[in-house]
């Protein structure tokens, strides 16, 4: 089941399309890495999923229910079940600057009607590493501390879906590692589905099970972590005296699972995916091809996503 599903969603601000015909699917139990440049529309999409902004066009469903903006205002203070199950940390956390971390958490816990609020707040502050902040006002927190407090606030009430916009922003390497491990633990032990945007792609690589790449408000591609690994893995550049014949031989042969062939302008052929190098060599030998070049190339994740974003620009 998809926890989040959007169909043809667009958002227009002052005549400009911030989001354009977006189709997004987030499977239940996924850690979904939402990748895009600044201004690509990631925050706007998250706001619409959370019911904090209204789509100009299209439909959004969360847990199989349609989302409407400001759903919490409907009825006598009641919150729609789909919205109530969502924890949000988008842009700046809604922190009360003159209050301590505990008092900020308590204010939100009481507003949400969280059972045993003091215990719940203390537990979450301990989990995000803010148990020892005492009475220090939140306005004196570092950016990283504010991010951790924002995450603790998002977790109040035990949500089943977390929407996290740049939660690693402002964290030092040790803090980012702790945050990453904590999110993976939440996902594995409590089954929380997480949508997370970040510019720190190597951190996403360590935790995400699925990815969505957005460029200029459009979804360029969605894929699993396994697909990304296959496409970012080693490739083999083959150059022979007869590239047309070589390509035909490769197309007719079984080189491995999910193999892709690309003919380059210089006449070489790039073999990528789950190819077997020994099998490629055997096909060349059995076909009597004169090999001029046979070299391995690697492609890192950042290069891969940048190429996708570039390809998705108008």
Buried (B, 14 or more C-beta within 10 A) or exposed (E): EBBBBBBEBBBBEEEEBBBBBBBBBBBEBBBBBBBBBEEBBBBBBBBBBBBBBEBBBBEBBBBEBEBBBEBBEEEEEEBBEBBBBBBBBBEEBBBBEEBBBBBBBBBBBEEBEBEEBEEBBBEBBEBBBBBEBEEEBBEEBEEBBBBBBBBBBBBBBEBBBBBBBBBBBBBEEEBBBBBBEBBBEBBEEEEBBBBBBBBBBEBBBEBBBBBBBBBBBBBBBBBBBEBBEBBBEEBBBBBBEBBEEBBEBBEEBEBBEEBBBEBEEEBBBBBBBEBBBEBBBEBBEEBEBEEEEBEEEEBEBEEBBBEBBEEBEE
